[in-house]
Amino acid sequence: MTTDAPAAATPGKKGLLKKGRGFLIALSIAVGVAAVAAWIALGVGLYLDVSRQTRIILAVVAAVATEAPFWSVAATLGLSVLEARKRIWKKITGRG
């Protein structure tokens, strides 16, 4: 029996975590660009005076696209961001 196998597995995990974090950073940038594009599309829609139904659709897409960067950045930074957000909202709303 040798103890080399567990020692060899540990460096691989660090590399995997580093690659995963790089992916999350790239994902955060991509959804951030998508959110900006959604808000630009809403602005163009308002400028062109599109129908009410189209404005509502553009607004919903922009709202969802704005929420996506928050969650991807939270995944990149870790769950401590989510806990901090909960504490901030508790202070603002006076609950808890």
For each residue, the residues with C-beta under 8 A, 3 or more apart:
1:
2: 5
3: 6 7
4: 7 8
5: 2 8 9
6: 3 9 10
7: 3 4 10
8: 4 5 11 12
9: 5 6 12 13
10: 6 7 13 14
11: 8 14 15
12: 8 9 15 16
13: 9 10 16 17
14: 10 11 17 18
15: 11 12 18 19
16: 12 13 19 20
17: 13 14 20 21
18: 14 15 21 22
19: 15 16 22 23
20: 16 17 23 24
21: 17 18 24 25 76
22: 18 19 25 26
23: 19 20 26 27
24: 20 21 27 28 72 75 76
25: 21 22 28 29 76
26: 22 23 29 30
27: 23 24 30 31 72 76
28: 24 25 31 32 69 72 73 76
29: 25 26 32 33
30: 26 27 33 34
31: 27 28 34 35 65 68 69 72
32: 28 29 35 36 69
33: 29 30 36 37
34: 30 31 37 38 65 68
35: 31 32 38 39 62 65 66 68 69
36: 32 33 39 40
37: 33 34 40 41 65
38: 34 35 41 42 58 61 62 65 66
39: 35 36 42 43 62 65 66
40: 36 37 43 44
41: 37 38 44 45 58 61 62
42: 38 39 45 46 55 58 59 61 62
43: 39 40 46 47
44: 40 41 47 48
45: 41 42 48 50 54 55 58
46: 42 43 49 50 55
47: 43 44
48: 44 45
49: 46
50: 45 46 54 55 58
51: 54 55
52: 55 56
53: 56 57
54: 45 50 51 57 58
55: 42 45 46 50 51 52 58 59
56: 52 53 59 60
57: 53 54 60 61
58: 38 41 42 45 50 54 55 61 62
59: 42 55 56 62 63
60: 56 57 63 64
61: 38 41 42 57 58 64 65
62: 35 38 39 41 42 58 59 65 66
63: 59 60 66 67
64: 60 61 67 68
65: 31 34 35 37 38 39 61 62 68
66: 35 38 39 62 63 69 70
67: 63 64 70 71
68: 31 34 35 64 65 71 72
69: 28 31 32 35 66 72 73
70: 66 67 73 74
71: 67 68 74 75
72: 24 27 28 31 68 69 75 76
73: 28 69 70 76 77 81
74: 70 71 77 78 79 81 82 85
75: 24 71 72 78
76: 21 24 25 27 28 72 73
77: 73 74 80 81
78: 74 75 81
79: 74 82 83
80: 77 83 84
81: 73 74 77 78 84 85
82: 74 79 85 86
83: 79 80 86 87
84: 80 81 87 88
85: 74 81 82 88 89
86: 82 83 89 90
87: 83 84 90 91
88: 84 85 91 92
89: 85 86 92 93 95
90: 86 87 93 94 95 96
91: 87 88 94
92: 88 89
93: 89 90
94: 90 91
95: 89 90
96: 90
